[in-house]
């Protein structure tokens, strides 16, 4: 068996670890779980550290359990949050859980007959039949309020929101999460809970509950919360989260996120978000440091994680799309882009609208009269004759050229290019 803790250590993926955890895991195959909050119908890259930990756990011969919080998701975890979250309906939770299960299948083996195949569980299944009175009598009596109040997640929330405080609903969250661990310990022989460092308080409540109710030992491990080198939150852009769902974040945008990380971040992320081994990563870092301008480390990182999440074909499409603005891409390659990727690639470029019945149209009229790509037909004529104008990546050399239905991409768009870097979208209504 590979040493799971050792693997995480060199990758920089351990923040806190309970004494004895490494030794226990080296005794033989064990089960461990990570909790995932099903507040959306897609994971985002903020979830990926925990998911990668589960993946490494399985690769090291152990059994990973992904717990989706169908019950706890209806309450809201105060850890690291500034306000109580919206509560979800059962129908919404069911939909979210099904979508998350599908995405986790890109990382974990759920379907083989291996003894350490991954398992997905939903804490709603064991919480739904508890009555409030039974729960506080049988479980609540084992954990004191003093113990719960001492947790950093509670103290920080109370200090931050002294005017509004914390609802009892949120305060009870750590007890419910603690019971999840107890249930999995008893029913799935799950010895270890893992998660982000902001979860340490909730996780250790679980180990304490197991100790007090069963007199047995359970273990805990957390990974650091990932920040960018400049201290900003990881995984957020101006547009919001980077999602794993291609409908929410296109594979092109996903690929671009990783391609554009800083050199310092790339050296950390390549260890955390890929399964490449240590010699390969160390060699890649050396190569990158010798010639940072090539961005070879970012390209390798972006390739590995895009293939893992979206597959080889979408990775190739993302690479081709990335060449669209600055490379010598062709009209055929442009037409292969789906509409979302097309709009993502050319996001922010000036856009004009024309009516479909205005086509066919002479190239000079299109660019200088129907739109204002050029301020005058004279300037447009000069640029066309000089070979500086392209429509849909095809050079236009004839000022008599007619642009018509055949030139519309996806039934909606014409891409005009002036010089090397100036793009314009003509939206055909």
Secondary structure, DSSP 8 states (H G I E B T S, - for coil): ---HHHHHHHTT--SEE-TTHHHHHTTS--EEEEEE--SSSS-BGGGHHHHHHHHHHHHTT-EEEEEE-TTGGGT---TT-SS------HHHHHHHHHHHHHHHTTTS--SS--TT--EEEETHHHHTT--HHHHHHHTGGGS-HHHHHTSHHHHHHHHHTTTT---HHHHTHHHHHHHHHHHHHHHH-EEEEEEEGGGHHHHHHHHHHHHHHH----EEEEE---B-TTS-BTTEETTEE-BSSTTTS-HHHHHHHHHTS-HHHHHHHHHHS----HHHHHHHHHHHHHTGGG-HHHHHHHHHHHHHHH-HHHHHHHHHHHHHHHS---HHHHHHS-HHHHHHHTTTSEEEEE-GGG-SEEHHHIIIIIS-SSS-HHHHHHHHHTT-EEETTEE---TT-EE-GGG-BTTTEEEEEETTTEEEEEEE-
